[in-house]
Amino acid sequence: MTQATPKPATRAQRTDTKQTSACRVALIGFGTVGRAVVKILCERGSSAIRLTHICNRNVARKKQDWVPRDVIWTDDVDAVLKSDADIVIELIGGLSPAEQIVRRALECGKSVVTANKQLIARMGPELLQLAGSKGCQLEFGASVAGGVPVLPSLRTGLCGDKLHGIAGILNGTCNYILSRIENARVPFSEALEEAQARGYAEADASEDLDGGDARAKLAILALAGLHARVAPESVRARTIRPVDAVDFDYAAELRCTIRQISRADWQGSTLFADVGPCLVPADSPFGRVQRNLNLVLTSGQYGGDMAFLGAGAGGDPTAVAVLSDVMFVAEGLAGDKRRVTSSVFAPEISSDFETPWYLRFFVKDQPGIVARLAQILGAHRLNIDSLLQKPGFDKASLPFVITLEPCRDSQLHPALEEMTGLPFSIRPCLCLPILR
Ligand SMILES: NC(=O)c1ccc[n+]([C@@H]2O[C@H](COP(=O)([O-])OP(=O)(O)OC[C@H]3O[C@@H](n4cnc5c(N)ncnc54)[C@H](OP(=O)(O)O)[C@@H]3O)[C@@H](O)[C@H]2O)c1
């Protein structure tokens, strides 16, 4: 006869028997954020939360003497999942094995707090459903904008509104590079090298520069704030790599600057979404965001516009967001509060925004260039708003700009295609939306 393995007591049972009223928390992933979580927890102290395990691969090298002695250090994830921890904090990042760990924790009835944007952007709706079916919670407040409490605000402070739009500067690496080019007029490559030297950009920064990171975060914001299920790949991502110092000179002529903006807007039953460099007014909230800060603006039907600004990354700010989620879940477990879930829609996703446009050309100067471009634009019923050409450039590589009156992306792109390969063009046209 086999003996059933005794199940660990649930928190409610322990509270009933007065064994302890503290919520038991196990952490998996003692890296930049995990270490900061434990440090803040140890420094602040909390009678409501008790750290039981720290789990990391090859854990021996991670041990710290400032961590309370009763905390169990382990590299065995199974031991954590079989323990009586009420909350598992997942901070290893990536999709695998993070997804399996989070699923198994929820299946065991443990609530989960994670900062893992890849996981939530791809699996968020399924995991939330699993959490709901097991009567536990899944919180991911640190997965977008690091320490800026935008996701908790969507969950609590703004859930009474009906949001129709969210826009943000969600990638600190891009913002560092663009604001550095803006302020020092250095070439893109120099700004990137500087960001890498300062630890703001990885050696392979493609995910950041080409918009992959920001669109995963936009998908999470759309889920939490717009109740839309959005596959990150369904959002168009435009790279910031072709943005040149000269674009900031021309943007300044238009009283604008350039930022990587992630935006999602309900228009009827379609969710318009896009990530990429845009012109924004220099004196607007987006235009003023410098260095690697993040900014999220929400637009609500009743409450109007709200702004959230702060450190989008870094061990300590991100750890604050993780711990705030842990406290929120602990409070919920104590009071048996449940997350109110809203219906999630799976809308059609479109990037066909109607905006004014900035088109920058690099050409080998010769007569008839403007006439030829104007002819193509006219043939596609596109109205020129202005033409900007600064003096003093080499005629063999002459940058100039045409701005267009508002039109849809789908109307502009056939014209851009017709412009590729024109004999005087020495670089592809850079085409940026102008957000007013
Ligand atoms: N850092 C930030 O500013 C920031 C901001 C917002 C969100 N986040 C998110 O927070 C999470 C953690 O980021 P982080 O910067 O702290 O990463 P990190 O410094 O790389 O830490 C990850 C930790 O997890 C451990 N680990 C990795 N795979 C494991 C596995 N299979 N089993 C056990 N342990 C494993 C790593 O061990 P090794 O030492 O062996 O590698 C490392 O200690 C990620 O989801 C990230 O996207 C980070």
Ligand as a Chemical Component Dictionary entry (heavy atoms), coordinates in Angstrom:
data_LIG
# 
_chem_comp.id                   LIG 
_chem_comp.type                 NON-POLYMER 
_chem_comp.pdbx_formal_charge   0 
_chem_comp.three_letter_code    LIG 
# 
loop_
_chem_comp_atom.comp_id 
_chem_comp_atom.atom_id 
_chem_comp_atom.alt_atom_id 
_chem_comp_atom.type_symbol 
_chem_comp_atom.charge 
_chem_comp_atom.model_Cartn_x 
_chem_comp_atom.model_Cartn_y 
_chem_comp_atom.model_Cartn_z 
_chem_comp_atom.pdbx_ordinal 
LIG N1  N1  N 0  16.955 44.158 -14.043 1  
LIG C1  C1  C 0  15.967 45.027 -14.243 2  
LIG O1  O1  O 0  16.159 46.240 -14.186 3  
LIG C2  C2  C 0  14.574 44.516 -14.541 4  
LIG C3  C3  C 0  13.529 45.463 -14.727 5  
LIG C4  C4  C 0  12.224 45.001 -14.966 6  
LIG C5  C5  C 0  12.000 43.637 -15.028 7  
LIG N2  N2  N 1  13.043 42.765 -14.890 8  
LIG C6  C6  C 0  12.744 41.339 -14.983 9  
LIG O2  O2  O 0  13.071 40.711 -13.757 10 
LIG C7  C7  C 0  13.471 39.359 -13.986 11 
LIG C8  C8  C 0  14.843 39.154 -13.363 12 
LIG O3  O3  O 0  15.758 40.045 -13.963 13 
LIG P1  P1  P 0  17.235 40.238 -13.391 14 
LIG O4  O4  O 0  17.746 41.485 -14.028 15 
LIG O5  O5  O -1 17.252 40.104 -11.927 16 
LIG O6  O6  O 0  17.964 38.974 -14.069 17 
LIG P2  P2  P 0  19.333 38.328 -13.616 18 
LIG O7  O7  O 0  20.206 39.311 -12.935 19 
LIG O8  O8  O 0  19.875 37.606 -14.816 20 
LIG O9  O9  O 0  18.897 37.246 -12.529 21 
LIG C9  C9  C 0  18.296 36.015 -12.844 22 
LIG C10 C10 C 0  18.691 35.034 -11.748 23 
LIG O10 O10 O 0  17.978 33.835 -11.978 24 
LIG C11 C11 C 0  18.895 32.744 -11.958 25 
LIG N3  N3  N 0  18.420 31.715 -12.859 26 
LIG C12 C12 C 0  18.327 31.771 -14.200 27 
LIG N4  N4  N 0  17.801 30.636 -14.679 28 
LIG C13 C13 C 0  17.555 29.838 -13.602 29 
LIG C14 C14 C 0  17.019 28.545 -13.451 30 
LIG N5  N5  N 0  16.639 27.813 -14.509 31 
LIG N6  N6  N 0  16.909 28.046 -12.198 32 
LIG C15 C15 C 0  17.312 28.752 -11.134 33 
LIG N7  N7  N 0  17.834 29.991 -11.216 34 
LIG C16 C16 C 0  17.953 30.526 -12.439 35 
LIG C17 C17 C 0  20.211 33.359 -12.451 36 
LIG O11 O11 O 0  21.308 32.558 -12.023 37 
LIG P3  P3  P 0  22.771 32.772 -12.626 38 
LIG O12 O12 O 0  23.472 33.658 -11.673 39 
LIG O13 O13 O 0  23.332 31.406 -12.707 40 
LIG O14 O14 O 0  22.606 33.377 -13.993 41 
LIG C18 C18 C 0  20.189 34.714 -11.765 42 
LIG O15 O15 O 0  20.666 34.673 -10.456 43 
LIG C19 C19 C 0  13.443 39.171 -15.509 44 
LIG O16 O16 O 0  12.206 38.619 -15.882 45 
LIG C20 C20 C 0  13.559 40.608 -16.029 46 
LIG O17 O17 O 0  12.996 40.772 -17.329 47 
LIG C21 C21 C 0  14.308 43.171 -14.634 48 
# 
loop_
_chem_comp_bond.comp_id 
_chem_comp_bond.atom_id_1 
_chem_comp_bond.atom_id_2 
_chem_comp_bond.value_order 
_chem_comp_bond.pdbx_ordinal 
LIG N1  C1  SING 1  
LIG C1  O1  DOUB 2  
LIG C1  C2  SING 3  
LIG C2  C3  SING 4  
LIG C2  C21 DOUB 5  
LIG C3  C4  DOUB 6  
LIG C4  C5  SING 7  
LIG C5  N2  DOUB 8  
LIG N2  C6  SING 9  
LIG N2  C21 SING 10 
LIG C6  O2  SING 11 
LIG C6  C20 SING 12 
LIG O2  C7  SING 13 
LIG C7  C8  SING 14 
LIG C7  C19 SING 15 
LIG C8  O3  SING 16 
LIG O3  P1  SING 17 
LIG P1  O4  DOUB 18 
LIG P1  O5  SING 19 
LIG P1  O6  SING 20 
LIG O6  P2  SING 21 
LIG P2  O7  DOUB 22 
LIG P2  O8  SING 23 
LIG P2  O9  SING 24 
LIG O9  C9  SING 25 
LIG C9  C10 SING 26 
LIG C10 O10 SING 27 
LIG C10 C18 SING 28 
LIG O10 C11 SING 29 
LIG C11 N3  SING 30 
LIG C11 C17 SING 31 
LIG N3  C12 SING 32 
LIG N3  C16 SING 33 
LIG C12 N4  DOUB 34 
LIG N4  C13 SING 35 
LIG C13 C14 SING 36 
LIG C13 C16 DOUB 37 
LIG C14 N5  SING 38 
LIG C14 N6  DOUB 39 
LIG N6  C15 SING 40 
LIG C15 N7  DOUB 41 
LIG N7  C16 SING 42 
LIG C17 O11 SING 43 
LIG C17 C18 SING 44 
LIG O11 P3  SING 45 
LIG P3  O12 DOUB 46 
LIG P3  O13 SING 47 
LIG P3  O14 SING 48 
LIG C18 O15 SING 49 
LIG C19 O16 SING 50 
LIG C19 C20 SING 51 
LIG C20 O17 SING 52 
# 
